[in-house]
Amino acid sequence: MADCIVMKFGGTSVGDAKAIERVASIVCERLPQHPVVVVSAMARVTDQLLQMARAAGSGDRKTALTLARELRERHYNTAGELLGTALFTQFHSDLGTEFEDLEELLRGISAVGELTPRTTDHVASFGEVLSSKLVTAAMSAHGIASTLIDSRECIVTDDTFTRAAPLFEETNSKLRELVQPLIKQGRVPVMGGFIGANRAGITTTIGRGGSDFSAAIVGAGLGADKIEIWTDVDGMMTTDPNLCPDARRIKVISFDEAAELAYFGAKVLHPATVLPAIQKNIPVYILNSRNPTCDGTRIAARAPHCRNFFKAIAAKKRITIIDIAAPRMLLAHGFLKAIFEAFDRHGIAIDVVSTSEVSVSLTVDSNESIPALAADLSRLADVKYEGRKAIVCLVGENLREVPGIAAHVFGQLTDVKIRMISQGASEINLTFVVDEEQVPSIVQRLHKIFFADPDPEIFA
């Protein structure tokens, strides 16, 4: 397969002309490694596009078109700064065509007065289409032989609009057909992340945070040597630096640990990102486009042994605990099945579960569907729910093998009311639920104890 690397640049890394200049110089340094570049929309653009789509859907055409004009202005100004007069003139009409299409689409939505998932994807796709055009033009202006590839011609998905799943075999064959020859010619392919198309060629998106996923899909499809996720932080940290200024950068972490941390609140990485890379054993690097000399974090199939118990502490707030107590269902067959089916009907995902013979406690992200779910569950059992909770998750390899690990942790928290504890499901995390306002002090205390003497092989 292709001898190449995939470099994904997030919204803040392509947020303005200065940021895009940095991207061009970072790519320039990687030219000997045959980069394929995947870009997100410019920072905040996807949110603005979704806002104008909603305005048009509610019949407010004026607001939708005003927002579109503001976006046009921002992209024109950025292009003008990047390209100089001659190149900008030729690029101006290309951008103009995209914005005319966007405005026509918004007029159509407001005329019908309805916003469907399919149309939402079409509007949302403009962010990546525009940024990939800008970045390609900027790289050409820097003398980098780059070629724009429309991701919708490569990333083939199913028909689940707003969170489409990639069809890997078809996608891989398109990547080999369209992208591989460019790499062989020494050109740099540039693609928008987050977007694809179904078999009929209709635009889809693979869900928010999907540009990371796109990079992994492209990397896996091309058999890349590595995938670099360029963000605005130095990598994954031992905890949130806003809570603990002495948080350390993690130099190397396993795929499993990274996915667990991402799920429980570490925002650097989208959890689905790592899957296509894991399957092909391709290392993923998290790097900082504002500090490109930093080594970042390497995520590998297996990480080297760490002499600290834990690699990181994550916290996920805005959690609700649902307690379901059913003495009358004591050991009744099918009770748990009925509970999980109720969650499924309401489309609510569960984070942590704790069960006894007569009761089940679960945690979910707090949202407006909970009262309806509770009413549904009360047909089975007595139901109570309580919000303003948080999940604290300590992640490290092979925790089951460490004698007394729970005593080490909870011995530090003898004054804290802990609502739920979970360890058995995974060898790599110890999870417990507390009141939300206690998170800063708990994380600071645990971090101070468990990272007092960090392993220099693993932590920077």
C-alpha positions in Angstrom: 0.0 0.0 0.0 0.9 3.7 -0.1 4.0 4.8 1.7 2.4 7.9 3.2 1.2 9.7 6.4 -2.2 11.3 7.0 -2.2 14.7 8.6 -5.5 16.0 9.9 -5.9 19.6 10.9 -8.8 20.6 13.2 -10.9 23.8 13.1 -8.6 25.9 15.2 -5.6 24.8 13.1 -7.2 26.3 10.0 -9.1 29.0 11.9 -7.6 32.0 10.1 -4.9 33.0 7.5 -2.1 32.9 10.1 -3.2 29.4 11.2 -3.4 28.1 7.6 0.1 29.6 6.9 1.3 27.4 9.8 -0.4 24.4 8.3 1.4 25.0 5.0 4.8 25.2 6.7 4.2 22.1 8.8 3.1 20.1 5.7 6.2 21.4 3.9 8.5 19.8 6.5 6.7 16.5 6.1 6.9 16.3 2.3 9.5 13.5 2.3 6.9 11.4 4.2 4.3 11.8 1.4 1.5 13.5 3.4 -2.2 13.3 2.7 -4.0 16.3 4.3 -7.5 16.1 5.9 -9.0 19.4 7.1 -11.9 20.4 9.3 -14.1 23.4 8.6 -12.6 26.7 10.0 -13.3 27.1 13.7 -17.0 27.6 14.5 -18.1 27.4 10.9 -20.0 24.1 11.3 -22.0 25.6 14.2 -22.8 28.7 12.0 -23.9 26.5 9.1 -26.2 24.5 11.4 -27.6 27.7 12.8 -28.4 29.1 9.3 -30.0 25.7 8.4 -32.2 25.9 11.4 -33.2 29.5 10.7 -34.1 28.5 7.1 -36.0 25.5 8.3 -38.2 27.7 10.6 -38.9 30.0 7.6 -36.5 32.8 8.7 -34.8 33.3 5.4 -33.4 36.7 6.2 -31.4 35.4 9.2 -30.1 32.4 7.3 -28.9 34.6 4.4 -27.3 37.2 6.7 -25.3 34.4 8.4 -24.3 33.0 5.0 -23.0 36.5 3.9 -21.0 36.8 7.1 -19.4 33.4 6.4 -18.7 34.5 2.8 -17.0 37.6 4.1 -14.8 35.6 6.5 -13.7 33.1 3.8 -13.0 35.9 1.3 -10.9 37.9 3.8 -8.9 34.8 4.8 -8.3 33.9 1.1 -7.3 37.5 0.4 -4.7 37.5 3.2 -3.4 34.1 2.1 -3.1 34.4 -1.6 -2.2 37.9 -2.9 -4.1 39.6 -5.6 -3.5 37.5 -8.7 -4.2 34.1 -7.1 -7.2 35.6 -5.1 -8.9 36.8 -8.3 -8.9 33.4 -9.8 -9.9 31.7 -6.5 -12.6 34.3 -5.7 -15.1 33.0 -8.3 -14.5 29.4 -7.1 -15.5 30.4 -3.5 -18.3 32.5 -4.9 -19.9 29.5 -6.7 -19.9 27.6 -3.4 -21.7 30.4 -1.6 -24.2 30.9 -4.4 -25.0 27.2 -4.0 -25.3 27.5 -0.2 -27.6 30.5 -0.5 -29.8 28.8 -3.1 -30.1 25.8 -0.8 -31.0 28.0 2.2 -33.7 29.7 0.1 -35.1 26.3 -0.9 -35.2 25.1 2.7 -37.0 28.3 3.9 -39.5 28.0 1.0 -40.4 24.5 2.0 -40.2 25.4 5.7 -38.7 22.0 6.7 -35.2 20.9 7.5 -34.5 17.2 7.0 -31.5 15.2 8.1 -30.4 14.9 4.4 -30.6 18.7 3.9 -28.8 19.3 7.2 -25.9 17.2 6.0 -25.8 19.2 2.7 -25.6 22.5 4.5 -23.1 21.2 7.1 -20.8 19.9 4.3 -20.0 23.4 3.0 -17.5 24.1 5.9 -15.1 21.3 4.9 -15.6 21.9 1.2 -14.6 25.6 1.7 -11.7 25.0 4.0 -10.2 22.2 1.9 -10.3 24.6 -1.1 -8.6 27.4 0.9 -5.9 25.1 2.3 -5.2 23.6 -1.2 -4.8 27.2 -2.7 -2.6 28.3 0.2 -0.3 25.3 -0.1 0.0 25.9 -3.9 0.8 29.5 -3.1 3.6 28.2 -0.9 5.0 26.1 -3.8 3.6 22.8 -2.5 2.3 20.6 -5.3 -1.2 20.0 -3.8 -4.4 18.6 -5.4 -7.9 19.0 -4.0 -9.9 15.8 -3.7 -13.6 16.0 -3.0 -14.1 13.6 0.0 -17.5 12.8 -1.4 -15.8 10.9 -4.2 -13.8 8.8 -1.8 -15.7 8.3 1.5 -18.6 6.0 0.6 -21.2 5.8 3.4 -24.6 4.3 4.2 -27.8 6.4 4.1 -27.9 7.4 7.8 -27.8 11.2 7.4 -26.0 13.2 10.1 -24.2 10.2 11.4 -23.4 8.0 8.4 -21.3 4.9 8.7 -18.5 4.4 6.2 -18.6 1.4 3.8 -15.0 0.4 4.1 -14.5 -1.9 1.1 -15.9 0.7 -1.3 -14.1 3.6 0.4 -10.8 1.7 0.3 -11.1 1.0 -3.4 -11.9 4.7 -4.1 -9.0 5.8 -2.1 -6.6 3.5 -4.0 -8.1 4.7 -7.3 -8.1 8.5 -6.6 -5.6 9.3 -3.9 -2.8 6.7 -4.3 -1.8 7.8 -7.8 -1.3 11.4 -6.5 0.9 10.2 -3.7 3.0 8.3 -6.3 3.3 11.5 -8.4 4.7 13.3 -5.4 1.6 15.5 -5.0 -0.2 16.3 -1.7 -3.9 15.3 -1.8 -6.1 17.7 0.4 -9.5 16.5 1.5 -12.3 17.8 3.8 -13.0 15.6 6.8 -16.4 14.8 8.2 -18.1 14.5 4.8 -18.8 11.6 2.5 -21.6 10.5 0.1 -23.8 7.5 -0.1 -23.8 5.1 -3.1 -26.2 7.4 -4.9 -23.7 10.3 -4.5 -25.8 12.3 -2.0 -23.8 14.2 0.6 -23.6 12.7 4.1 -21.7 13.5 7.2 -20.1 11.0 9.7 -21.1 12.9 12.8 -19.6 15.8 14.9 -15.9 15.2 15.6 -15.9 13.2 12.3 -12.8 14.8 10.8 -10.6 12.7 13.1 -12.6 9.7 12.0 -12.1 10.7 8.3 -8.4 10.8 8.9 -8.4 7.3 10.4 -10.6 6.0 7.5 -8.2 7.5 5.0 -5.1 6.3 6.9 -6.5 2.7 7.2 -7.6 2.6 3.6 -4.2 3.7 2.3 -2.2 1.6 4.8 -0.5 4.8 6.0 2.6 4.7 8.2 1.0 7.0 10.8 -1.9 9.3 11.3 -1.3 12.8 12.8 -4.1 14.7 14.5 -3.1 18.3 14.7 -5.0 20.3 17.3 -4.3 23.3 19.6 -3.0 21.3 22.6 0.3 19.5 23.1 -1.3 16.1 23.3 -3.3 14.0 25.9 -2.6 15.1 29.4 -2.7 13.3 32.8 -5.8 15.4 33.6 -7.6 18.6 32.6 -4.8 21.3 33.0 -7.6 23.8 33.9 -8.2 21.7 37.0 -4.5 20.8 37.7 -1.9 23.3 36.3 0.7 20.6 37.0 -0.9 18.1 34.6 1.7 16.3 32.5 1.7 15.4 28.8 1.4 11.7 28.2 4.1 10.7 25.7 2.6 7.3 24.8 -0.7 5.6 25.6 -2.5 2.5 24.3 -5.5 2.6 21.9 -7.8 1.2 24.6 -6.7 3.7 27.3 -7.1 6.6 24.8 -10.6 5.5 23.7 -11.7 5.1 27.4 -10.4 8.6 28.3 -12.1 10.1 25.3 -15.4 8.5 26.2 -15.1 9.8 29.8 -14.5 13.4 29.0 -11.0 13.9 27.6 -11.9 16.2 24.7 -8.7 15.9 22.6 -9.8 12.9 20.6 -13.1 11.6 19.1 -13.4 8.0 20.4 -14.4 6.5 17.1 -11.3 8.0 15.6 -9.0 5.3 16.7 -11.0 2.3 15.5 -9.9 2.0 11.8 -6.4 2.7 12.9 -6.4 0.0 15.7 -7.6 -2.6 13.2 -4.6 -1.8 10.9 -2.2 -1.2 13.8 -1.4 2.3 12.6 -0.1 4.6 15.3 -1.9 7.9 15.9 -0.1 11.0 17.0 -1.8 14.0 18.7 0.2 17.2 17.9 -0.1 20.9 18.4 -0.1 23.1 15.2 0.8 26.1 17.4 3.8 24.3 18.9 4.9 21.9 16.1 8.3 21.0 17.7 6.5 19.3 20.7 6.4 15.5 20.3 2.8 15.3 21.3 1.2 12.0 22.3 1.6 8.7 20.5 -1.3 6.3 20.6 -0.2 2.7 19.8 -1.9 -0.7 19.9 0.1 -1.5 23.0 1.9 1.0 25.2 5.1 0.2 27.1 4.8 -0.7 30.8 4.3 2.3 33.1 5.5 2.3 36.7 2.6 4.6 37.7 -0.7 2.9 38.5 -2.6 5.3 36.2 -2.0 7.1 32.9 -4.7 9.7 33.4 -7.8 10.9 35.3 -10.8 12.1 33.4 -14.1 13.5 34.6 -17.5 13.7 32.8 -20.0 16.1 34.3 -23.7 16.7 33.7 -24.6 13.1 34.6 -27.8 11.8 36.0 -28.1 8.7 38.2 -31.2 6.6 37.7 -32.1 4.1 40.5 -34.5 1.3 39.5 -35.6 -0.7 42.5 -38.0 -3.7 42.0 -38.5 -6.0 45.0 -41.5 -7.5 43.3 -39.2 -8.6 40.4 -36.7 -10.4 42.6 -34.5 -12.5 40.3 -37.3 -12.3 37.7 -36.1 -13.5 34.3 -36.0 -10.7 31.7 -36.0 -7.8 34.1 -32.6 -6.3 32.9 -33.6 -6.9 29.3 -36.8 -4.9 29.8 -34.8 -2.1 31.4 -32.3 -1.8 28.6 -35.1 -2.0 26.0 -36.7 1.1 27.6 -33.3 3.0 27.3 -33.1 1.9 23.7 -36.7 3.1 22.9 -35.7 6.6 24.3 -32.3 6.6 22.5 -30.4 7.2 25.7 -26.9 5.7 26.1 -25.8 4.3 29.5 -22.3 5.0 30.9 -22.0 3.1 34.2 -24.2 0.2 35.6 -24.3 -1.3 39.0 -26.8 -4.1 39.9 -27.9 -6.1 42.9 -30.7 -8.7 43.1 -33.4 -6.2 43.5 -32.1 -2.9 42.1 -30.1 -1.4 39.2 -28.4 2.0 39.2 -27.3 3.5 35.9 -25.7 6.8 34.9 -26.7 8.7 31.7 -25.8 12.1 30.2 -28.4 14.6 31.6 -31.0 15.5 29.0 -34.6 16.4 28.6 -35.7 12.8 27.7 -35.1 11.5 31.2 -38.6 12.3 32.7 -40.2 10.4 29.8 -37.8 7.4 30.3 -38.5 7.4 34.1 -42.2 7.3 33.4 -41.7 4.4 31.1 -39.5 2.5 33.6 -42.0 3.1 36.4 -44.2 0.5 34.8 -41.5 -2.1 35.7 -40.3 -0.8 39.1 -39.8 2.1 41.5 -37.7 4.8 39.8 -35.8 7.7 41.2 -33.4 9.9 39.4 -30.9 12.6 40.5 -28.9 15.0 38.4 -25.8 17.2 38.9 -23.5 14.1 39.2 -20.2 13.4 37.6 -18.2 10.3 36.6 -14.5 10.3 37.7 -12.5 7.8 35.7 -8.9 6.7 36.4 -7.3 4.9 33.4 -4.3 2.6 33.4 -3.2 -0.8 31.9 -3.9 -4.0 33.8 -5.5 -2.5 36.9 -7.1 -5.9 37.8 -3.5 -7.2 38.4 -2.7 -4.5 40.9 -3.6 -5.7 44.5 -5.5 -3.2 46.6 -5.9 -0.6 43.8 -9.3 0.4 45.1 -7.9 0.9 48.6 -5.2 3.2 47.2 -7.8 5.4 45.5 -10.7 5.4 48.0 -8.3 5.7 50.9 -7.6 9.3 49.7 -11.4 10.1 49.6 -12.6 9.0 53.0 -14.6 12.2 53.3 -16.3 12.0 49.9 -19.8 10.6 49.4 -19.4 8.1 46.5 -22.6 7.0 44.8 -21.5 4.2 42.5 -18.2 2.3 41.8 -17.4 0.2 38.7 -14.2 -1.7 37.9 -14.9 -5.2 36.7 -16.0 -4.4 33.2 -12.7 -3.2 32.0 -9.1 -4.0 33.0 -8.1 -0.4 32.3 -10.4 1.8 34.3 -11.7 2.4 37.8 -14.8 4.5 37.7 -16.9 6.1 40.4 -19.7 8.6 40.6 -19.8 11.7 42.9 -21.6 15.1 43.2 -20.6 17.4 40.4 -19.2 20.2 42.6 -16.7 17.8 44.2 -14.9 17.1 40.9 -12.1 19.8 41.1 -11.0 18.8 44.6 -11.2 15.1 43.9 -9.2 15.3 40.7 -6.6 17.6 42.3 -6.2 15.3 45.3 -5.9 12.1 43.2 -3.5 13.7 40.7 -1.2 15.0 43.5 -0.9 11.4 44.9 -0.7 9.3 41.8 1.4 11.6 39.6 3.9 12.8 42.3 6.7 10.7 40.7 5.8 10.3 37.0 7.5 7.6 34.9 9.8 9.6 32.6 9.4 7.0 29.8 5.6 7.7 29.7 5.2 11.3 30.9 6.8 14.5 29.8 
